[in-house]
């Protein structure tokens, strides 16, 4: 209880309206690079990194569905990074507030309340650039990093089993032999990759063929089945009947994006 008096909460900006956006990593890195290049610690002196364009239907100005938000990046030297993004506004979300903590003294402050919440995705006019970016990332992750190293000691001493190792334990009983036999439960567990990396790999696989079964994708990607299911639920449609029953295929919007990227290659 004695430590409670050390902390104070500043609420002078509690009623300030704030927008909350979920940004792709490429956008976040671009903003951070622009801020670092400016060399200013004063937030008011930070460079303009993007602008938001609001399109409004003047015939129905009171309807929220008539508002369309679009964000345009200010930087133009970011390679194949998309320059325009669609901001999809959430209509229903849990009320949120933004807090900050100073580096000196642990002072806490309420920076505002979240008025709008957005999800960001590349605009349709930038699907070509986004496709190139996905292919670049996929090719980067597909490069094998294993290296062959020649051993200085070529007599095999370092590879020879030494006394006391499990492989040299003699046993004539079946019970001890079973202990040495690896079971399915002790196999190496699959490690999850980064989700964005896995999405790029899945797009690449669906360029090879339009339909994939879940077991095939598990074998191709060597990823946990539950992890793949989560990604496929967002990107694909499951065929319950028809000639492709039991397989997944890309949703129409992702099919269009991959077809556009193929045409641009």
N, C-alpha and C positions, 0 to 999 in steps of 0.2 A: 504493500500500500504506500510505502514511503516513496517508491519510484514514480507513482502516478503524477506527482506534482512537477516532475521534470519535463513532461510533454504537454504542449499546447496545440490546439487545433485552430488554424486561421480559417474563418468562414466568410470572409469579405467577398469572395468570388463564387459563393455557393450557387447563386442563381444564374451564373453565366452559362449560355447555351454552348454545348460542345458536340461535335460530330465524332462518332466512333467508326473507324473503317478497318476492315481486315485486308491488309495489303499483301500482294505477292512478294516473295523475297527479293526479286529483281528491282522492284520499286523501292523497297526499304533501303537496299544497298545504294541505289542511285541517289536517294535523298541524303543518306549519310555521307556519301562521297562529296556531294555538293556543299554540305555543311562544313565538312572538314577542310575543303578547299578554300572556303571563305576566311577561315582562321579567326572568326569572331565568336566570343563566348556570350555576347549579348543577343538574346533571342530576337530583339527588334531589328538587328542588323543582318540576320540570316538572309541568304539569297532566295529569290522566288524560284521554287522547284516545280510548281505545277499550278494550273488554274482549273476551276470547276465551272462548267457551262451548264446552265439550267434551261431546258426547253419546256415551254409551257403552252398548252392548248388554250388559246384565248377564247374559244367558244365554250369551253367547260373549265374555267379557271378554278372553280371550287373543288373539283374532284382531284384527289391525291394521285389517282392513276394517270392523270394527264401530265404529270411532272416527270421529266426524264433528265437524269443527272449523268454528266459525262466529264471525265477528268482528262486533261491534256498535259503531258509532261513538258517542262520547259527545256530540258536538256535534249540536244539533238545528236550528240556524239556518243551514244550508248550502244552502238552496234545494232544487233537485231532486236533489242528490247522494244516492245510495243510502245508507241507514243501516246495512244489514246486508250482509255479504259471506261467501261460502263459501270456505273455505281448503282447496284440494286438495293433499294431501300427496304428495310424490314418494317412492316406495319405494326407488328406486335413483338415487344421484347420487354424483358424485366427492367424496371427503372434502375439506372446506374449513375454513379457519380465518379468523378476523376479526382484522385488524390496525388499529392506530391510530397516528397520529403527532402529537405535541404541537407547538404553534406555537412553543414556546421550546426552542431547542437541538436540534430534530429528533429527540426521543426516541421510539423505536419500542416498541410493546407488543403482545402477543398478547392480544386481548380474549376469546377463547374459540374453541371448535370448533363447527361447524354440526352440530347433532343432527337437526334437521328442516328440510326445504325445502318451501315452500308457493307455490302459485300462487293469486292472489286474483281472484275474479270476483263480480259482484253476485248476491246471493241471489235465489231465485225470487220471493220475496215483494216484491222491490223492482224487478222488471222494468218496472213502470209508470213509476216515477220515473226509472229509467235511460233509458227510451225518451224521456221528455220532455227529459232532459239531452242526449241525442244529437240530437234535433230542434233544440234551441236552438243547439248548436254548429254543426250543418249550416246552419241559417239564417244564422248569423253569418258563416260562411265563404262562403256563396253571394252575399252582398251585394257588389255591384260597387264597387270602390274607385277606378275611373277617373273622372277629372274633366275637364270641357271648359273650356279656358282661352282667352279671347279675346286675340289678339295686339294689342299697341299699334300695331305697324307693319302696317297692312293693305294695303300696296302690293305685298306678295309678294317684297320684296327678300331677306328671310331664307330664303325657300324656293326662291329661284332658284339653279340650279346655277352654280357658279363655275368659271372656266377652270382646267384641270388635274385636274378630277375625273374618275373612271373613266368616268362616263356620257357624257362629251364627247370621249373619245379616239376619233379617227376611225381606222377600219381597214377596208381593203377585202378583207382575207384572211379565209378561214374559220377559220384557226388562231387568230387573235387574237380573233375573235368567240366561239369556244369558251371561251377563257379568261375572258370576261366573263359567260358563261352559268353560273349557279349549278348545281352538281350536287347529287344527292340526298345525298351524303356530307357536304356542307357545310351542310346545313340545321340550324336550331337544334334542339339536343337537348332532349328533354322533361326537366323538372326534377321530382324526386320531392317530393310533399307529405309532411307529417307522417303517419305511419301511422294514428294515431288519427283524424285528420281524414279520411283516405281511407276508413276503415271506416264513419264516419258518412255520407259521401257515397254509398258503395255501398249501405248500408241504405236510404237515401232513394231510390236508383234502383230497388231491388227492391220498394219500395212502389208505384212507378209500374207495373211489370210484373214477373211472377214469373220470367221466363227471359231471360237475356242471353247473347249470344255474346261471346267475348273481344274481337273486333275492335270490336264495338259499344261495349263499355265503354272501350276505348282512345280511341275518338272522343269519347265523352261526357265523360271525365275528363281527357283530354290527359295521360296518365301513361305511363311506360315499361311496355312489355308484360310484362317479367320481373317488375317490381315488383307489377303487378296479379295475376300468376299466384301470387305468394307469398301475397297477401292472400286470393285466391279459394280457395286450398288450405285455408286455415283456416276460412273462413266458408261455403263453398259445396260443393255436390255437382255433379260433372260428369256429364251425361247422355250415355252412350255409345251408347244405342239408344232406340228409341221415337219418338213424335211430336216430342219436344223434343231430338232427337239433336244433339250439338255445342254445346249451351248449358249454362250454369250456373244453378243455383237454390240458394236458401239452405238450409242444413242445418235439420232439423226443430226443433232447440232455438231457432234464431234466428228461424224462422218464427213460433213461438209468441210470442216476445218482441215481434216487430213487430205481430202481430195484437192482442196485449194493449194495446200503445200506441195502436193505432188505436181500440180500444174506449174507451180512457180520454180520447180527444180530444173 
